[in-house]
């Protein structure tokens, strides 16, 4: 069963770089370009933390590992 978390994802490097909150905005890469809003944070024991991103319409949603969103080569904060 997945827990829905409304708060920080994790802290490691500097807190500003590794903190993801509901409502944070990111710009996606390549075909996923555009503004993505964090709608949920999912944690499940034994699995990496994931986030649900909303691209502004029903067919632009995705759930991916939080580490992907925090990788500056793939996403950047809006």
Protein Blocks (a to p, Z undefined) as FASTA:
>chain_A
ZZdddddfbdckdfklmgccehiacddehjlgccdddfbdcddehiacdddddehiaklc
cdddfklmmmmklpccZZ
